Amino acid sequence: MNFGLSEEQEMIVETVRAFVETEIYPHENEVERTGIVPPELGREIQRKCIDLGFYACNFPEEVGGAGLDHVTFTLVERELGRGSLGLTVFFGRPCGILMACEGEQRERYLLPAVRGEKIDALAITEPDAGSDMRGMKCTARRHGSDFLLNGTKHFISHADVADFVIVFAATGEEETPKGIKKKITAFLVDRGTPGFEIRKGYDSVSHRGYRNCTLSFEDCRIPANQVLGEVHRGFDIANQWLYGTRLTVAATCVGRARRVFELALPYAAERKQFGKPIGANQGVSFKLADMITEIDAAEWLTLSAAWQLDAGLCADRQIASAKLYASEMLGRVTDEAIQIFGGMGLMDDLPLARFWRDARVERIWDGTSEIQRHIISRDLLRALGA
């Protein structure tokens, strides 16, 4: 087993880290204060990412992406995790589910998204359907050769800047061993389509500047050629995509935890109380030991899951383990960092309070910790016939 990075991977890590430090860090305090990323700043970050050759680096070379393998892309996400999500979203990683585009959809949606000419957003979650995707009430029924879309989506990330949205809706029902379940279909819906409205979402304590929106559809007419994938097969492609995003969450949690640790470690070595550095006390030094152990463990879980994907192996359980552990680890590490800093840790002069608040949502989105535990335990017990 080789745990080292290749020369190319080292270069990519250094390049992305430098980008985050020079292009993201300087704007974080203002975004935190206002909760807004000025449109011109978002476009500037996007342009610089394109010039750097990293835009849509999660897509294969055949469609204009960088063609990074899973491990290398996970390293990119780890470095982006060091910066404010409201800003790094413009680094540009379109939704991988767009690879399901066919025919003219590729020219209209996939390729412009890869080139940075269009921005996409994903709409799955509803007020009454979060973890239970098949419980969604947003429907799309056939009307001639088209579909009429009706319903509401919420918690839809950066839909305010998106040119089109990938919307999942119920298009029928089927009998399953667990009862009647809804059939789900994915649609490509352009901004400005009649009957489609994008409204400001909720104000959140986590990831200020990273906006969520509420989407409403009222007899929104969608041509059949804007079905993404196959009718009634949206659940399959959503599941395939969600595993990738859970790995991204794990990676960004590791990156954020390392930035927090890099603030706490020198502070513990320099801050003096009772005539000696606070890090000389086991009450603090043991916190540091636990923090770095957890960070390293989360990183290896995450990279191991990415490696399994590159090896063509099933990694559902490993990805769930990485997402579960890394997201919960980040909460513990940020909390301990604040404890080391004491009262200063909660002041706006330092970013620790922001990291602490941002950490809370990681255990919820892209599959809650409870959902990850369900995936892990189901995988373990299924092999025993339970």
Solvent accessible surface area in square Angstrom, and as a share of the most:
residue,aa,sasa,rsa
1,M,211,0.94
2,N,139,0.71
3,F,120,0.50
4,G,51,0.50
5,L,57,0.28
6,S,56,0.36
7,E,157,0.70
8,E,109,0.49
9,Q,28,0.12
10,E,78,0.35
11,M,116,0.52
12,I,9,0.05
13,V,11,0.06
14,E,116,0.52
15,T,41,0.24
16,V,0,0.00
17,R,78,0.28
18,A,49,0.38
19,F,15,0.06
20,V,0,0.00
21,E,76,0.34
22,T,87,0.51
23,E,39,0.18
24,I,0,0.00
25,Y,56,0.21
26,P,90,0.57
27,H,63,0.28
28,E,5,0.02
29,N,116,0.59
30,E,86,0.39
31,V,3,0.02
32,E,32,0.14
33,R,176,0.64
34,T,55,0.32
35,G,17,0.16
36,I,91,0.46
37,V,20,0.12
38,P,48,0.30
39,P,88,0.55
40,E,107,0.48
41,L,18,0.09
42,G,0,0.00
43,R,147,0.54
44,E,65,0.29
45,I,2,0.01
46,Q,24,0.11
47,R,126,0.46
48,K,57,0.24
49,C,0,0.00
50,I,71,0.36
51,D,103,0.53
52,L,74,0.37
53,G,51,0.49
54,F,24,0.10
55,Y,23,0.09
56,A,0,0.00
57,C,0,0.00
58,N,44,0.23
59,F,3,0.01
60,P,43,0.27
61,E,133,0.59
62,E,141,0.63
63,V,8,0.05
64,G,57,0.55
65,G,11,0.11
66,A,39,0.30
67,G,37,0.36
68,L,36,0.18
69,D,68,0.35
70,H,84,0.38
71,V,24,0.14
72,T,7,0.04
73,F,34,0.14
74,T,7,0.04
75,L,0,0.00
76,V,0,0.00
77,E,4,0.02
78,R,28,0.10
79,E,0,0.00
80,L,3,0.01
81,G,1,0.01
82,R,9,0.03
83,G,2,0.02
84,S,10,0.06
85,L,29,0.14
86,G,1,0.01
87,L,0,0.00
88,T,2,0.01
89,V,33,0.19
90,F,28,0.12
91,F,1,0.00
92,G,6,0.05
93,R,53,0.19
94,P,9,0.06
95,C,13,0.08
96,G,34,0.33
97,I,10,0.05
98,L,0,0.00
99,M,70,0.31
100,A,29,0.22
101,C,3,0.02
102,E,128,0.57
103,G,59,0.56
104,E,85,0.38
105,Q,12,0.06
106,R,79,0.29
107,E,115,0.51
108,R,83,0.30
109,Y,0,0.00
110,L,0,0.00
111,L,31,0.16
112,P,9,0.06
113,A,0,0.00
114,V,7,0.04
115,R,118,0.43
116,G,13,0.12
117,E,107,0.48
118,K,59,0.25
119,I,41,0.21
120,D,11,0.06
121,A,2,0.02
122,L,32,0.16
123,A,0,0.00
124,I,21,0.11
125,T,38,0.22
126,E,7,0.03
127,P,80,0.50
128,D,102,0.53
129,A,3,0.02
130,G,45,0.43
131,S,74,0.48
132,D,86,0.45
133,M,16,0.07
134,R,58,0.21
135,G,23,0.22
136,M,1,0.00
137,K,131,0.55
138,C,1,0.00
139,T,60,0.35
140,A,3,0.03
141,R,133,0.49
142,R,143,0.52
143,H,81,0.36
144,G,73,0.70
145,S,87,0.56
146,D,28,0.14
147,F,3,0.01
148,L,13,0.06
149,L,0,0.00
150,N,43,0.22
151,G,26,0.25
152,T,50,0.29
153,K,0,0.00
154,H,18,0.08
155,F,113,0.47
156,I,3,0.02
157,S,29,0.19
158,H,38,0.17
159,A,0,0.00
160,D,54,0.28
161,V,60,0.35
162,A,2,0.02
163,D,60,0.31
164,F,0,0.00
165,V,0,0.00
166,I,0,0.00
167,V,0,0.00
168,F,0,0.00
169,A,0,0.00
170,A,7,0.05
171,T,25,0.15
172,G,31,0.30
173,E,108,0.48
174,E,63,0.28
175,E,134,0.60
176,T,30,0.18
177,P,146,0.92
178,K,170,0.72
179,G,28,0.27
180,I,114,0.58
181,K,67,0.28
182,K,54,0.23
183,K,54,0.23
184,I,1,0.00
185,T,0,0.00
186,A,0,0.00
187,F,1,0.00
188,L,0,0.00
189,V,0,0.00
190,D,33,0.17
191,R,113,0.41
192,G,65,0.63
193,T,27,0.16
194,P,113,0.71
195,G,37,0.35
196,F,19,0.08
197,E,88,0.39
198,I,41,0.21
199,R,104,0.38
200,K,125,0.53
201,G,15,0.14
202,Y,115,0.44
203,D,128,0.67
204,S,59,0.38
205,V,92,0.53
206,S,10,0.06
207,H,7,0.03
208,R,91,0.33
209,G,9,0.08
210,Y,41,0.16
211,R,78,0.29
212,N,27,0.14
213,C,3,0.02
214,T,16,0.09
215,L,0,0.00
216,S,25,0.16
217,F,8,0.03
218,E,137,0.61
219,D,80,0.42
220,C,0,0.00
221,R,108,0.39
222,I,2,0.01
223,P,51,0.32
224,A,45,0.35
225,N,86,0.44
226,Q,9,0.04
227,V,13,0.08
228,L,0,0.00
229,G,31,0.30
230,E,114,0.51
231,V,44,0.26
232,H,72,0.32
233,R,119,0.43
234,G,0,0.00
235,F,53,0.22
236,D,65,0.34
237,I,30,0.15
238,A,0,0.00
239,N,52,0.27
240,Q,142,0.63
241,W,49,0.17
242,L,29,0.14
243,Y,43,0.16
244,G,38,0.37
245,T,21,0.12
246,R,21,0.08
247,L,9,0.05
248,T,35,0.21
249,V,11,0.06
250,A,0,0.00
251,A,1,0.01
252,T,13,0.08
253,C,0,0.00
254,V,1,0.01
255,G,1,0.01
256,R,7,0.02
257,A,0,0.00
258,R,44,0.16
259,R,30,0.11
260,V,0,0.00
261,F,21,0.09
262,E,85,0.38
263,L,55,0.27
264,A,0,0.00
265,L,83,0.41
266,P,57,0.36
267,Y,49,0.19
268,A,1,0.01
269,A,64,0.50
270,E,127,0.57
271,R,109,0.40
272,K,126,0.53
273,Q,76,0.34
274,F,202,0.84
275,G,74,0.71
276,K,89,0.38
277,P,42,0.26
278,I,17,0.09
279,G,19,0.18
280,A,64,0.50
281,N,51,0.26
282,Q,121,0.54
283,G,53,0.51
284,V,23,0.13
285,S,34,0.22
286,F,121,0.50
287,K,51,0.21
288,L,20,0.10
289,A,53,0.41
290,D,91,0.47
291,M,3,0.01
292,I,55,0.28
293,T,87,0.51
294,E,34,0.15
295,I,0,0.00
296,D,53,0.28
297,A,41,0.32
298,A,0,0.00
299,E,15,0.07
300,W,111,0.39
301,L,64,0.32
302,T,3,0.02
303,L,21,0.10
304,S,54,0.35
305,A,0,0.00
306,A,0,0.00
307,W,146,0.51
308,Q,28,0.13
309,L,50,0.25
310,D,60,0.31
311,A,52,0.41
312,G,68,0.66
313,L,91,0.45
314,C,101,0.61
315,A,1,0.01
316,D,52,0.27
317,R,79,0.29
318,Q,39,0.18
319,I,2,0.01
320,A,0,0.00
321,S,22,0.14
322,A,0,0.00
323,K,0,0.00
324,L,23,0.11
325,Y,64,0.24
326,A,0,0.00
327,S,0,0.00
328,E,35,0.16
329,M,0,0.00
330,L,0,0.00
331,G,16,0.16
332,R,102,0.37
333,V,1,0.01
334,T,1,0.00
335,D,70,0.36
336,E,53,0.24
337,A,0,0.00
338,I,17,0.08
339,Q,119,0.53
340,I,10,0.05
341,F,17,0.07
342,G,36,0.35
343,G,54,0.52
344,M,91,0.41
345,G,0,0.00
346,L,88,0.44
347,M,89,0.40
348,D,136,0.71
349,D,121,0.63
350,L,44,0.22
351,P,26,0.17
352,L,2,0.01
353,A,14,0.11
354,R,17,0.06
355,F,1,0.00
356,W,110,0.39
357,R,56,0.20
358,D,6,0.03
359,A,1,0.01
360,R,116,0.42
361,V,31,0.18
362,E,3,0.01
363,R,77,0.28
364,I,92,0.47
365,W,67,0.24
366,D,39,0.20
367,G,16,0.15
368,T,31,0.18
369,S,5,0.03
370,E,120,0.54
371,I,48,0.25
372,Q,0,0.00
373,R,112,0.41
374,H,93,0.42
375,I,12,0.06
376,I,28,0.14
377,S,48,0.31
378,R,98,0.36
379,D,48,0.25
380,L,97,0.48
381,L,90,0.45
382,R,134,0.49
383,A,91,0.70
384,L,148,0.74
385,G,72,0.69
386,A,95,0.73
